[in-house]
Amino acid sequence: MNHLRSGLLALLCCIFLASCAAVGSVNDNNDRPAWIDNPGNGVSASAGIHIRGKTAQEELAIQRAREEYAKRFGVSIESSQTFSTTVASGRSNTVGAQVSHEELKQVDVKAEVKAKWRDPNSDVLWIWLVPSTH
């Protein structure tokens, strides 16, 4: 009878361990989040492996996201192009000019990190920055 109990206990332990392993692989979400390609009213930015470690990698990704966010929501860019074409004696001559003007708006741009995702294949860290609710 003790031998049967030991065998049953061992079988239950094996089943329990197998089910734990299966649950772990289901919960590991390796799918690329949709916000990377479609950040909505926020921005997404990434940083690859950093020589100073994961903390420096995260700081770099956040810095890149903040810079992109500031460009989108705190900078005004005006650009115009003019072209003129002259034709004389069967020859044409085209001259073009482009003028760009960049202006910073005097507004506070506030944002917060909404989500982070590390690509398990490349170890690239992605940050999703959205407008701050505070």
C-alpha positions as a Markdown table, in Angstrom:
| # | Residue | x | y | z |
|---|---|---|---|---|
| 1 | Met | 0.0 | 0.0 | 0.0 |
| 2 | Asn | 2.9 | 2.4 | 0.8 |
| 3 | His | 4.5 | 1.6 | -2.5 |
| 4 | Leu | 1.2 | 2.6 | -4.3 |
| 5 | Arg | 1.0 | 5.8 | -2.4 |
| 6 | Ser | 4.6 | 6.7 | -3.2 |
| 7 | Gly | 4.0 | 6.0 | -6.9 |
| 8 | Leu | 0.8 | 8.1 | -6.9 |
| 9 | Leu | 2.5 | 10.9 | -5.1 |
| 10 | Ala | 5.4 | 10.9 | -7.6 |
| 11 | Leu | 2.9 | 10.9 | -10.5 |
| 12 | Leu | 1.0 | 13.8 | -9.1 |
| 13 | Cys | 4.3 | 15.8 | -8.6 |
| 14 | Cys | 5.2 | 15.1 | -12.3 |
| 15 | Ile | 1.8 | 16.3 | -13.5 |
| 16 | Phe | 2.0 | 19.4 | -11.3 |
| 17 | Leu | 5.5 | 20.3 | -12.6 |
| 18 | Ala | 4.4 | 19.7 | -16.2 |
| 19 | Ser | 1.4 | 22.0 | -15.8 |
| 20 | Cys | 3.5 | 24.7 | -14.2 |
| 21 | Ala | 5.9 | 24.6 | -17.1 |
| 22 | Ala | 3.0 | 24.8 | -19.6 |
| 23 | Val | 1.5 | 27.8 | -17.8 |
| 24 | Gly | 4.9 | 29.6 | -17.8 |
| 25 | Ser | 5.2 | 29.3 | -21.6 |
| 26 | Val | 1.7 | 30.6 | -22.1 |
| 27 | Asn | 2.2 | 33.6 | -19.9 |
| 28 | Asp | 5.5 | 34.6 | -21.6 |
| 29 | Asn | 4.1 | 37.1 | -24.2 |
| 30 | Asn | 6.6 | 37.4 | -26.9 |
| 31 | Asp | 4.2 | 39.1 | -29.4 |
| 32 | Arg | 5.2 | 42.5 | -30.5 |
| 33 | Pro | 2.7 | 45.0 | -28.9 |
| 34 | Ala | 0.5 | 47.0 | -31.3 |
| 35 | Trp | 1.6 | 50.3 | -29.7 |
| 36 | Ile | 5.1 | 50.1 | -31.2 |
| 37 | Asp | 3.7 | 50.6 | -34.8 |
| 38 | Asn | 0.6 | 52.5 | -33.8 |
| 39 | Pro | 1.3 | 54.6 | -30.6 |
| 40 | Gly | -1.9 | 56.6 | -31.0 |
| 41 | Asn | -1.4 | 60.1 | -29.5 |
| 42 | Gly | 1.9 | 59.1 | -28.0 |
| 43 | Val | 5.3 | 58.0 | -29.4 |
| 44 | Ser | 7.3 | 54.8 | -29.3 |
| 45 | Ala | 11.1 | 54.6 | -29.3 |
| 46 | Ser | 13.7 | 51.9 | -28.8 |
| 47 | Ala | 17.2 | 51.3 | -27.7 |
| 48 | Gly | 19.4 | 48.3 | -28.4 |
| 49 | Ile | 21.9 | 46.6 | -26.0 |
| 50 | His | 23.8 | 49.3 | -24.1 |
| 51 | Ile | 27.4 | 48.9 | -22.9 |
| 52 | Arg | 26.4 | 50.2 | -19.4 |
| 53 | Gly | 23.6 | 47.7 | -18.9 |
| 54 | Lys | 19.8 | 47.6 | -18.9 |
| 55 | Thr | 19.3 | 50.7 | -16.8 |
| 56 | Ala | 21.3 | 52.8 | -19.3 |
| 57 | Gln | 19.4 | 51.1 | -22.2 |
| 58 | Glu | 16.1 | 52.1 | -20.6 |
| 59 | Glu | 17.3 | 55.7 | -20.0 |
| 60 | Leu | 18.3 | 56.0 | -23.6 |
| 61 | Ala | 15.0 | 54.6 | -24.9 |
| 62 | Ile | 13.1 | 57.1 | -22.7 |
| 63 | Gln | 15.3 | 60.0 | -23.8 |
| 64 | Arg | 14.7 | 59.1 | -27.5 |
| 65 | Ala | 10.9 | 58.9 | -26.9 |
| 66 | Arg | 10.9 | 62.3 | -25.1 |
| 67 | Glu | 12.8 | 63.9 | -27.9 |
| 68 | Glu | 10.4 | 62.5 | -30.5 |
| 69 | Tyr | 7.5 | 63.5 | -28.4 |
| 70 | Ala | 8.8 | 67.1 | -28.1 |
| 71 | Lys | 9.3 | 67.3 | -31.8 |
| 72 | Arg | 5.8 | 66.2 | -32.5 |
| 73 | Phe | 4.1 | 68.4 | -29.9 |
| 74 | Gly | 6.4 | 71.3 | -29.1 |
| 75 | Val | 8.0 | 72.3 | -32.4 |
| 76 | Ser | 6.4 | 74.2 | -35.3 |
| 77 | Ile | 8.1 | 73.8 | -38.7 |
| 78 | Glu | 7.2 | 75.9 | -41.8 |
| 79 | Ser | 8.7 | 75.0 | -45.2 |
| 80 | Ser | 8.2 | 76.4 | -48.6 |
| 81 | Gln | 9.8 | 75.7 | -52.0 |
| 82 | Thr | 9.9 | 77.8 | -55.2 |
| 83 | Phe | 10.9 | 76.8 | -58.7 |
| 84 | Ser | 11.3 | 78.8 | -61.8 |
| 85 | Thr | 12.0 | 77.5 | -65.3 |
| 86 | Thr | 13.3 | 79.6 | -68.1 |
| 87 | Val | 13.3 | 78.5 | -71.7 |
| 88 | Ala | 15.5 | 80.4 | -74.3 |
| 89 | Ser | 16.9 | 79.2 | -77.6 |
| 90 | Gly | 15.8 | 75.7 | -77.1 |
| 91 | Arg | 17.4 | 75.3 | -73.7 |
| 92 | Ser | 15.6 | 75.2 | -70.4 |
| 93 | Asn | 17.0 | 76.2 | -67.0 |
| 94 | Thr | 15.3 | 75.4 | -63.7 |
| 95 | Val | 16.3 | 77.0 | -60.4 |
| 96 | Gly | 14.8 | 76.0 | -57.1 |
| 97 | Ala | 15.0 | 77.3 | -53.6 |
| 98 | Gln | 13.7 | 76.0 | -50.3 |
| 99 | Val | 13.2 | 77.9 | -47.1 |
| 100 | Ser | 12.5 | 76.2 | -43.7 |
| 101 | His | 11.7 | 77.9 | -40.4 |
| 102 | Glu | 11.6 | 76.0 | -37.1 |
| 103 | Glu | 10.1 | 77.6 | -34.1 |
| 104 | Leu | 9.7 | 76.3 | -30.5 |
| 105 | Lys | 6.3 | 76.8 | -29.0 |
| 106 | Gln | 6.4 | 78.1 | -25.4 |
| 107 | Val | 4.3 | 75.3 | -24.0 |
| 108 | Asp | 5.0 | 72.6 | -21.5 |
| 109 | Val | 5.1 | 69.2 | -23.0 |
| 110 | Lys | 4.4 | 66.6 | -20.4 |
| 111 | Ala | 4.5 | 62.9 | -21.0 |
| 112 | Glu | 4.8 | 59.6 | -19.1 |
| 113 | Val | 5.9 | 56.1 | -19.8 |
| 114 | Lys | 2.8 | 54.0 | -20.4 |
| 115 | Ala | 4.5 | 50.7 | -21.3 |
| 116 | Lys | 7.8 | 48.9 | -21.9 |
| 117 | Trp | 8.5 | 45.8 | -23.9 |
| 118 | Arg | 11.8 | 44.0 | -24.5 |
| 119 | Asp | 12.1 | 42.0 | -27.7 |
| 120 | Pro | 13.3 | 38.6 | -26.6 |
| 121 | Asn | 15.1 | 37.9 | -29.9 |
| 122 | Ser | 17.1 | 41.1 | -30.2 |
| 123 | Asp | 17.1 | 42.4 | -26.6 |
| 124 | Val | 15.8 | 45.8 | -27.9 |
| 125 | Leu | 13.8 | 47.7 | -25.4 |
| 126 | Trp | 10.8 | 49.6 | -26.6 |
| 127 | Ile | 9.2 | 52.5 | -24.6 |
| 128 | Trp | 5.6 | 53.9 | -25.2 |
| 129 | Leu | 5.4 | 57.5 | -24.1 |
| 130 | Val | 1.9 | 59.1 | -23.9 |
| 131 | Pro | 0.6 | 62.5 | -22.7 |
| 132 | Ser | 0.7 | 62.9 | -19.0 |
| 133 | Thr | -2.6 | 62.8 | -17.1 |
| 134 | His | -1.2 | 64.8 | -14.2 |
